[in-house]
Amino acid sequence: MPNVTTHSPNVATLDINRADSALCAVLSRLLEPIARLSLAFGITFAKVEEVLKRVFVQEAIALDPEAPSHGLVSRISTATGINRREVTRLTGATPAERAVRQPVSAELIARWTTDSTYCDQKGAPRILRRQGPAPSFESLAKAITKDVHFRSILEELTRLGLVVYNGDDDCVTLGNTDFVPQGDAAQMLELLGHNVGDHLVAAVANVTGNGPKHLEQAVFADELSAESAAALKPVITAHWQALRNELVPTITALIEADRRAGRNQDQRVRIGLYSFAETASVCPIKPRRGRGVRRLSTAVKEETLP
């Protein structure tokens, strides 16, 4: 029989040192994909830092919304560790707001598509020589920044799929006139923010004990082959389709029932399902001659916060 376990972590049961260590480990795990996403879209650390500061300040205010405005900056600074000047700026007390420099890649593409030096008579972006005097990719990059070598910028834009470099004629072609690295990025990111955001809000509320509990469960298994992991996909898809087909008419009926009853319709729900598979960092140990077979125990875990 596989080992099935259920755990319900509660931050209140941990001492301060253990909670701090555990939270830092969790933050590292959560921020890894955030960093990966930011880098994939050419978003710099400075911009992410600005967003994080603003969110910290907003959440610090939300902790005690009824607190008097007097001493607000000091309270926020103490809670967040952000200096008072930055807190003042972020709370809007200072009209002038520090601008965060947009990615070099975005600036370069904007210049390439609008500057007559780098556009043809019809206003379309020119195919540029990789280096040399204007109009060239080198001159364009240097017009944006002298802190980053133009070859590094070219490599980054190529990685994002925004430009195409032809080694035969040593020229660079702009592949996308918008700073959209892949597909319909705006719509994809909006969905990502809504789905992952609500999931994370639910998980955090369960751990901190603030507000009602949310259903958040997952089944974890290791010691699967790539073929077995692939075999799970149609099973997962079928269950999701069945769940969706049942949920949609049920929710529609409930909305109509609320409307007929005149109830306050101020609630929203999000019900989702996700699956994830990757190569495990630790593989089962192969048997060695003359010794017993040593294997990692198969683990199937249901993680739940009731």
Buried (B, 14 or more C-beta within 10 A) or exposed (E): EEEEEEEEBEEEEBEEEEEEEEEEEEEEEEEEEBEEBBBEBBBBEEBBEBEBBBEBBEEBBEEEEEEEEEEBBEBBBEBBEBEEEBBBBBBEEEEEEEEEEBBBBBBBBBBBBEBEEBBEEEEEBBBBBBBEEBBBBBBBBBBBBEEEEBEEBBEBBBBBEBBBBEEEEEBBEBEBBEBBBEEEBEEEEEEEEEEBEBBEEBBEBBBEEEEEEBEBEEEEBBBBEEEEBEEEEEEEEEEBEEEEEEEEEEEEEEEEEEEEEEEEEEEEEEEEEEBEEEEEEEEBEEEEEEEEEEEEEEEBBEBBBE
